[in-house]
Amino acid sequence: MSKLAAIRPAHWAAGVLLLIAIIAPLWVWSYAKATPKLWGFPFFYWYQLLWVFIAAILVSAAYQLVMIEERKRRAADGLDRAEGRDEDE
């Protein structure tokens, strides 16, 4: 089995979400304009600020996808949190 086949769909989805958060703001030509204005701010500025929040949501969603997949993998391997707590106590 190749390493690429071992990557689960949740990891692919997380990667796509992260790529969107990185690549979309790099297309400057799509938002390099002054109109429409929002509360007196040119489109160029408020669109960039909007991407701060969109990127935060996308990164959070990617993290959740990876963590859910990790929990499933650990459960399938018989590793759960109860074992980790016993060692700490």
C-alpha positions in Angstrom: 0.0 0.0 0.0 1.4 3.4 -0.9 1.7 6.2 1.6 -0.9 8.2 -0.4 -3.5 5.5 -0.1 -3.0 5.5 3.7 -4.3 9.1 3.9 -7.9 9.1 5.0 -10.6 11.3 3.3 -10.8 13.5 6.4 -7.2 14.4 6.0 -7.8 15.2 2.3 -10.8 17.4 3.3 -8.7 19.2 6.0 -6.0 19.8 3.4 -8.5 21.3 1.0 -9.9 23.6 3.7 -6.4 24.8 4.6 -5.5 25.3 0.9 -8.6 27.5 0.5 -7.6 29.6 3.5 -4.2 30.1 2.0 -4.8 30.5 -1.7 -8.0 32.6 -1.8 -6.4 35.7 -0.3 -3.5 35.4 -2.7 -5.8 36.2 -5.6 -5.3 40.0 -5.1 -6.7 40.9 -8.6 -10.1 39.6 -7.4 -10.4 42.2 -4.6 -8.0 45.0 -5.7 -10.8 47.6 -6.0 -12.3 50.4 -3.9 -16.0 49.7 -4.3 -18.3 48.5 -2.8 -17.6 50.3 0.5 -18.7 48.9 3.8 -19.0 51.5 6.7 -16.7 53.8 4.8 -14.0 51.2 4.3 -12.9 50.3 0.7 -13.6 46.8 -0.5 -9.9 46.0 -0.5 -9.6 46.4 3.3 -12.9 44.9 4.5 -12.5 41.9 2.2 -9.1 41.1 3.7 -10.4 41.4 7.2 -13.3 39.1 6.3 -10.8 36.5 5.2 -9.2 36.6 8.7 -12.5 35.3 10.1 -13.1 32.9 7.2 -9.6 31.4 7.6 -10.2 31.0 11.3 -13.4 29.0 10.6 -11.7 26.9 7.9 -8.7 26.1 10.1 -11.0 25.2 13.0 -13.0 22.9 10.7 -9.8 21.2 9.4 -8.7 20.7 13.0 -12.0 19.1 14.0 -11.9 16.8 11.0 -8.4 15.6 11.9 -9.2 15.2 15.6 -12.3 13.2 14.9 -10.3 10.9 12.6 -7.6 10.6 15.2 -10.1 9.6 17.9 -11.5 6.9 15.5 -8.0 5.6 14.8 -7.1 5.4 18.5 -10.4 3.7 19.3 -9.8 1.1 16.6 -6.3 0.5 17.9 -7.7 0.0 21.4 -6.1 3.2 22.7 -8.4 5.3 24.7 -8.1 8.1 27.2 -8.8 5.9 30.2 -5.4 4.2 29.7 -3.6 7.6 29.6 -5.3 8.7 32.9 -4.2 5.6 34.7 -0.6 6.3 33.9 -0.9 10.0 35.1 -2.4 9.1 38.5 
